Amino acid sequence: MDQAIKDTEVFLRDTRDRLERWTRMLARGDIDRDEFELLVAARRTNMKMHALMAGVTQNALERFRSGLVSLLIDCVFDIIP
């Protein structure tokens, strides 16, 4: 179980990095809203697969999703004044 926790922490850090990069790209106009949404949706799918492989329960998966949404919102407000 410790390895699953470590893997999840790595996944979340990677997700935060990606969300920050994508948000900056969106703010600069390098990508449009549709592209941004596609990237976020793909990451969400990856999150579900990661959670299933890590043996995360449905309840924990919901908390994980909520955390990911909060992370996305924080990233957007950190990047866009």
C-alpha positions as CSV (number, residue, x, y, z in Angstrom):
1,M,0.0,0.0,0.0
2,D,2.9,2.4,0.7
3,Q,4.0,2.1,-3.0
4,A,0.5,2.9,-4.1
5,I,0.6,6.1,-2.0
6,K,4.0,7.1,-3.3
7,D,2.8,6.4,-6.9
8,T,-0.3,8.5,-6.3
9,E,1.8,11.4,-4.9
10,V,4.0,11.3,-8.0
11,F,0.9,11.2,-10.2
12,L,-0.6,14.3,-8.4
13,R,2.7,16.3,-8.7
14,D,2.9,15.4,-12.4
15,T,-0.8,16.4,-12.8
16,R,-0.2,19.7,-11.1
17,D,2.8,20.4,-13.4
18,R,0.8,19.6,-16.4
19,L,-2.2,21.7,-15.3
20,E,0.0,24.7,-14.6
21,R,1.6,24.4,-18.1
22,W,-1.7,23.9,-19.9
23,T,-3.2,26.9,-18.0
24,R,-0.3,29.1,-18.9
25,M,-0.7,28.0,-22.5
26,L,-4.4,28.8,-22.4
27,A,-3.7,32.2,-20.9
28,R,-1.1,33.0,-23.6
29,G,-3.4,31.8,-26.4
30,D,-1.1,28.9,-27.4
31,I,-4.1,26.6,-27.1
32,D,-7.8,27.3,-27.2
33,R,-10.5,26.2,-24.7
34,D,-11.4,23.1,-26.6
35,E,-7.7,21.9,-26.6
36,F,-7.4,22.7,-22.9
37,E,-10.6,20.8,-22.1
38,L,-9.4,17.8,-24.2
39,L,-6.1,17.8,-22.3
40,V,-7.9,17.9,-18.9
41,A,-10.3,15.2,-19.9
42,A,-7.4,12.9,-21.0
43,R,-5.7,13.5,-17.7
44,R,-8.9,12.7,-15.9
45,T,-9.1,9.4,-17.8
46,N,-5.5,8.7,-16.7
47,M,-6.4,9.5,-13.2
48,K,-9.2,6.9,-13.2
49,M,-6.9,4.3,-14.7
50,H,-4.2,5.1,-12.1
51,A,-6.7,4.8,-9.3
52,L,-8.0,1.5,-10.5
53,M,-4.4,0.1,-10.9
54,A,-3.6,1.3,-7.4
55,G,-6.6,-0.5,-6.0
56,V,-8.3,2.7,-4.8
57,T,-11.8,2.3,-3.4
58,Q,-14.7,4.2,-5.0
59,N,-14.9,6.5,-1.9
60,A,-11.2,7.3,-2.2
61,L,-11.5,7.7,-5.9
62,E,-14.2,10.4,-5.3
63,R,-11.9,12.2,-2.8
64,F,-9.1,11.9,-5.4
65,R,-11.4,13.5,-8.1
66,S,-12.3,16.3,-5.8
67,G,-8.7,16.9,-5.0
68,L,-7.9,17.0,-8.7
69,V,-10.7,19.6,-9.3
70,S,-9.4,21.7,-6.5
71,L,-5.9,21.4,-7.9
72,L,-7.1,22.6,-11.3
73,I,-8.9,25.6,-9.8
74,D,-5.9,26.6,-7.7
75,C,-3.6,26.3,-10.7
76,V,-5.9,28.5,-12.8
77,F,-6.0,31.2,-10.1
78,D,-2.3,31.0,-9.6
79,I,-1.6,31.5,-13.3
80,I,-4.2,33.9,-14.4
81,P,-4.4,37.2,-12.4
